[in-house]
Amino acid sequence: MDFQHRYVLITGASGGIGTALALALAQEGANLLLHGRSETRLPDLAARCLQNGASSVKTCSADLSEQGDRMKLVNFIHREFSAFDTLINNAGISRFELFEQQSAEMIEQLITTNITAPILLTRALMPLLMENRERAPRILNIGSAFGAIGFPGYTTYCASKGALRLFSEALARELSDTPLKVQYLAPRATRTSINSTRAQAMLEATGSQSDTPERVAQAALAQLRSGKSQSAIGWPERLLVRLNGLRPELISAVLRKQLSKIKPLANTESTGAES
């Protein structure tokens, strides 16, 4: 795949994996549309992308959990980015907290941001993607290893990423007789601000590995080039995902032994810490 002639929308580009994706695609000479909720961060990122070699860069700030803001982004693309051929649904939020302690508002916000928003944005942009005749259109959804492994302290997050994984799989199969290819990438823990200090402490306590956003970005580019429908990052996480599908009771037994390390850190009432 030649990214130099691609017109790519990256949601959640103003931090973490999104920023790394923007800079990596800029080095490939792509035309970029950078989305983020933080209007103040986007101009600096756009300048860095142009310095890195992006063919063109446009920015649009919007809250994708709001219908009006989603349409603002969709209308912006129709007006300013008509050659649009690649959608990367990256925007998302996380919450490391015992389920009983999560407020109804937090649960709704997480589900809306992580699954409702990308589904509705994808639906709104599909007609424009399907119109592209020069380059095979692509949708890449950034998920999580927790989309295939239910993990204590991440109940709602796992639910949202599991839904995103199945949405990607079902849509890919539904569109398999069209030029539009739908892909799903499942990173393991990534060293970004989305993870709280308690979440980082849990990773250390359980001996879990994590990756840089740059590694995830390179894996995303490799997947786009390969055309592979689904891909995961990290070992032993890829093995654990397979085992969880075949013998979930084995993974349950492993996590049961880790609960004494996980639950105290996920318990915000006992620690008094923020997520």
N, C-alpha and C positions, 0 to 999 in steps of 0.2 A: 504493500500500500504506500502510495506517495502522499505524505501528509502536506506537502508544499501546496497542493492544489485543493486541499480540504477546507471546508468552512465549518468550524467546530464550536458548538456551544458547550461550555462547562458550567454546570450549576455548582454553587458553593465554592467558587474559585478564590475567595478572599482569605482562605486559610488552609493549613494542613495539606491533605492530599490534593485538593483542588488547585492550590498554588503550585505545587510540584508538577501537576499535570499541565498547567498553563505554561510553565517555563520549559518543560520537556517538549511540548508540541511547538513552542516558539522556536526552539533550536532546530526543529524539522521544517520550519518555514510555513507553518499553517496559518490560516486566517482565523482569528479567534474572536469569540464573543464571550466575555467574562461576566458571569452573574455572581452576585453576592448580596447579602442583606446589608453589609457595611459599605455604605457609599464612600466613606473616607479612605478605605483601603484600596479600592479598585484603580484609581488613577496611578498610584505608585506601581502597582502590579502591571498595569498596561505598559508603563514606561519600561519596566524591566523586560517585559516580553518583546517589545520592539528592539531593545538593545540585544536581546538574545537571538534575534533573527526572524521574528514573526513577520509574515507578509503584511498583515493588517491586524489591528486590535480595536474592538469596540467594547464598551462596558454598559451594563444595565443593572441597577440595584432594584431588588424587589423581594418581598416576603412571599415565598411560594406557598405558604400555608393559607394565604388570602387569595380568593378568586380574582379580585380586581387586580392584584399585583401579578398574578400568573398571566392574565390577559395583557397586562402592560408589557410583559416580556415577549409574549407571542406576537403582539402587534409590532413591537420593536424589531423582531426578526423579519417579519413580512416587509417592513419598511426599509430596514437597513442591511439585511443579511439574506437576501433572496436566494443566494446560491447555496443556502444551508443544506448540508448533507450528513452531519454527524452530531448526535446528541449524546452527551455524557451526563447522566443523572448521578451526580456525586453529592449534592447537598444532603446533610443529615445531622442528627443530634443523637447523643447517647446519655444514659443515666445509669450509674452504678449505685443501686439502692435496693433494699429489701422491698418486695412488691407491696407488702402491707403498709409501707411507709410512703409510697408514692401517692401524690394527690391525684384526684380525678383530672385536674387541669393539666398536670404534667403528663399523664398517660395520653390524654387527648392530643396534646402538643406533639408528643413523640410519634404517635401513630400518624397524625396529619402530615408532619414534616417528612417522615421516613418512607411512607408508603402511599398515602392518599395524594400528596403533591406530585411525586414522580409519575404516578399512574395518570393523573389528569393532565399533567404537562405533556406526557407522551401522546395521549389521545389528541390533544390540541395541535401538536406539531406533526403528527403522522401524515396528514394530507400534503404538507409542504415537503416532507422527506420523500414521500412517494412520487412527487412531481419531478425529482431530480433524475435527469437522463444521462448526465455526463459521468457521474461517479456513483457506485453502488452505495446507497444510504446505510448508515449504521446507527444503532442505539447501544450504548454500553452503560449498564447499570452497576454502580459500585455498591456491593453488599458487604458481607462479613462472614467469617467462619462461624459466627454465632447465628447465622441464618440457617445453619444445618446442624448445630449442636446447641441444645438448650442449656444455658449456663446460669448457675445461681447468681443472684444479684443483678441480672440483666433480663429479667423475664419479659418486660414489655419491649425492650430493644430487640431481643431474639424474635419475638412475635413479628415485629415490623420487618426485620431483615429476612426472616423466613418467608413472609408474604412477598417481599420483593424478589426473592429467588424464584418462587413458583410463578409469579407474574411474568418474569423474564422467560422462564422455561415454556410456559403456556403460549406466550405471544410469539416466541421464536418458532414454535411448531405451527401456530396458526398462520404465520407469514412465510413459511418455508417454501411456498410456491410463488413468492414475490422477490424482487431484488432487495427488499429491506431486511437486513440481518440484525437480530437482537442478541446481545451478549451480556454475560453476567460475570463479574469478577469478585471473588471473596477474599479480601485481605484478612490476615490475622491482626492481632493488636498492632496499632501503628502509633509511633511517638508523635502525637499531635496534642493540641490544647483541648481536644474533645474528651481526653481522658483526665479525670480529676487526680489529685494527689493520692487519694484513697485507692483509686483504680490502679495507679502505678504501684502502690505498695502491695496490692493484691497480686499483681503480676510477679513481683519479686518474691513474695511469700510462697507462691505456688510454683515457682521456677518456670514460668511461662516466658516465651520469647516474644520480641516485638521487632518491627521493621521501621525504617525511616520512610517518610512520605515519598522520597525520591525513588526508593526501591519499588514502592507500589505503583508509582507513575510509569516506571520503565516496564513493569509487568503489564500495565494497561495498554501501553503502546504495542508491546509484543503480542498481546491478545488481539488487538485490532488488526494487526498485520496478518496474524494466523487465520483469523476468521472463526476460531474455536468458540463454541457456544458458551461453555462454562469453564472457569479456571479458578484455582485457589492458590494461595501463596503460603509457603512455609512448611517445614517439617518439624514435628510430627503432625501438625494440624491437618494436612491433607489425608494422612492415614486415619486420624481420629474421625474425620468427617465420614470416611468410608465405613469405618467400624460402627459408627453411630447409626448408619443406615442399615447395616446388616445385623448387628448385635447391640442394640441400645443399652441393654442391661449391663454390658461390660463398662461402657462409659459412665453409666449411673453409679456403678460401684467405685470407679476411680474418683469421681467427683464427690461421692459420699465421704470418702476419706479426707478430702480437701475442705470440707465444710467448716471445720474448726478454724481454718485460716481465712476462708472467704467471708463467712457471715459477720464476724465482728467488724470487718472493714466496710461491709455493705450496710451495716446498721448505723444510720445517721443519728438516731436518737441516743445511742450509747456514746458515740464519738463526738457528737455536737458539731461535726464538720459539714461543710457544704459538699454537694456532689460535684 
